[in-house]
């Protein structure tokens, strides 16, 4: 059952990848990148649950924080022209 959920998450990531490539505006692409990162976090958590490795949740949380900080940095760079 959880394998089916993992496949659905992968398919949703592929749809977001399509939006990231073809998105008409910059913010569509950033939102698609954020969705891909979020789906990766869910996929890591699902794989940890399927394999019986609860420490994968820690990896998923760290990846979620990195994704959040990266999206903020991208948007800040776009808004002000630099990160400083």
C-alpha positions as CSV (number, residue, x, y, z in Angstrom):
1,X,0.0,0.0,0.0
2,X,2.8,2.4,0.9
3,X,4.6,1.5,-2.3
4,X,1.6,2.8,-4.2
5,X,1.7,6.0,-2.3
6,X,5.4,6.4,-3.1
7,X,4.6,5.9,-6.8
8,X,1.9,8.6,-6.6
9,X,4.3,11.0,-5.0
10,X,6.9,10.4,-7.7
11,X,4.2,11.0,-10.4
12,X,3.2,14.3,-8.7
13,X,6.9,15.3,-8.6
14,X,7.1,14.7,-12.3
15,X,4.1,16.9,-12.9
16,X,5.8,19.6,-10.8
17,X,8.9,19.2,-12.8
18,X,6.9,19.8,-16.0
19,X,5.6,23.0,-14.4
20,X,9.2,24.0,-13.4
21,X,10.4,23.6,-17.0
22,X,7.5,25.2,-18.8
23,X,6.2,27.7,-16.2
24,X,5.5,31.0,-17.8
25,X,6.7,33.1,-14.9
26,X,9.6,32.9,-12.5
27,X,7.4,32.4,-9.5
28,X,5.7,29.4,-11.1
29,X,9.1,27.8,-11.4
30,X,10.0,28.6,-7.8
31,X,6.7,27.2,-6.6
32,X,7.3,24.0,-8.6
33,X,10.8,23.7,-7.1
34,X,9.3,24.0,-3.7
35,X,6.7,21.4,-4.5
36,X,9.4,19.0,-5.7
37,X,11.3,19.5,-2.5
38,X,8.2,18.9,-0.4
39,X,7.4,15.7,-2.4
40,X,11.0,14.6,-1.8
41,X,10.6,15.0,1.9
42,X,7.4,12.9,1.8
43,X,9.1,10.3,-0.3
44,X,12.1,10.1,2.1
45,X,9.6,9.6,5.0
46,X,7.7,7.0,3.0
47,X,10.8,5.1,2.2
48,X,11.9,5.2,5.8
49,X,8.5,3.8,6.8
50,X,8.5,1.1,4.2
51,X,12.0,0.0,5.0
52,X,11.4,0.2,8.8
53,X,14.1,2.9,9.4
54,X,12.7,5.6,11.6
55,X,15.9,7.7,11.4
56,X,14.9,8.6,7.8
57,X,12.4,11.0,9.4
58,X,15.4,13.0,10.7
59,X,16.9,13.1,7.2
60,X,13.5,14.2,5.9
61,X,13.3,17.0,8.4
62,X,16.8,18.3,7.6
63,X,16.0,18.2,3.9
64,X,12.8,20.1,4.5
65,X,14.7,22.8,6.4
66,X,17.3,23.0,3.6
67,X,14.5,23.3,1.0
68,X,12.8,26.1,2.9
69,X,16.0,28.1,3.3
70,X,16.9,27.6,-0.3
71,X,13.5,28.8,-1.5
72,X,13.8,31.9,0.7
73,X,17.3,32.6,-0.6
74,X,16.2,32.3,-4.2
75,X,13.3,34.7,-3.6
76,X,15.4,37.1,-1.7
77,X,18.0,37.1,-4.5
78,X,15.3,37.7,-7.0
79,X,13.8,40.6,-5.0
80,X,16.9,42.5,-4.1
81,X,19.5,41.3,-6.6
82,X,21.7,39.7,-3.9
83,X,21.7,37.8,-0.7
84,X,23.4,40.4,1.4
